Amino acid sequence: MIHFVTVGILVMVVAILTYFGATSVGLMPVQASAQAVPIDWMWNWQVIAISFLFALIVVPIFYSIFVFRRKKGDTSDAEHIEGNTPLEIAWTVIPLIIVVTFAYMGAYSLGESRRITDPEAMIVKVTARQFSWTYEYPDGFVSTELHLPVWKQVILKMEAVDVIHSFWVPEFRVKQDVVPGRVTEYRITPNLVGSYKVRCAELCGSNHAFMEGPVVVSTQADYDQWVAEQIEIASANTPEGRGKKLITENGCVGCHSVTAQPGPSAPSWFNLFGEEVHLADGSTITADEAYITESVLDPAAKEVEGYAPTIMKPFTFTQEQIADIIAYIKSLK
Ligand code: CUA
């Protein structure tokens, strides 16, 4: 009996220590949406259950190893035990009750996260493609960044143009697949101002790991200012403006970069025009109109040194559209 009491106390102590250890190492990123609250509630109960089960297994093992060690010179066999019906019933029924309870709690927290609905929610259209995210706002412009005002519900209506992707912002907790040929919905109420990242959570090809984009949650005033800037850029009907719109809508900046930072998986366009480009075959070429036009229409024709052969699919743009894109690239200095 003394063994049961000792093991029981040790199990509780180890379970509590495991729980506090597991929750103090920052397993989860910050909680940045109203939908995250019921999910984190569920997660916390999971950690409690995991800590208890861990202690329930580990403590008796180590207790037995040290306390019931064979004495020196003892060569007798261990006691033979022929079943124990009450024990078998107990270890079947108790886990069954726990599993069913957790199934109910899981369904309940999933339901709670979906019950947070606002009929006034803002709708943003999302296009996922290999390997970028683009957003079409109700105000009529397109962006590669998802900006959201804090405490305002948004419904993302998501479509994929090629293969299955998955929209996942860890801080929001909720995740949703984006499937070609159907529109999937993602409803979220951001509740913490900050900069986050959307990641693709479905293996979608060679550059899946780089399929991320900025998600910015800001105050209503900052959001309104950003929207006003975007509308101004979109309505400026210059070749550079049209070019920027084209590369945004077609997801080019998912791989290419427009700053001095190299792109995740394709050459940067910053300071590109007129410069010497080193090709994979060892030769160099000047980045002029002809080179850029060819690279858009037939990306395999000239492979840039250091980049994987043709992740990019050929694009079909008109000559006018390509001229606009080149005008935009020229402006990147
Ligand atoms: Cu898109 Cu992985």
Residues whose N, C-alpha, C, O or C-beta is under 5 A from the ligand:
A	BS01	CUA	I164 H165 C200 A201 E202 L203 C204 H208 M211
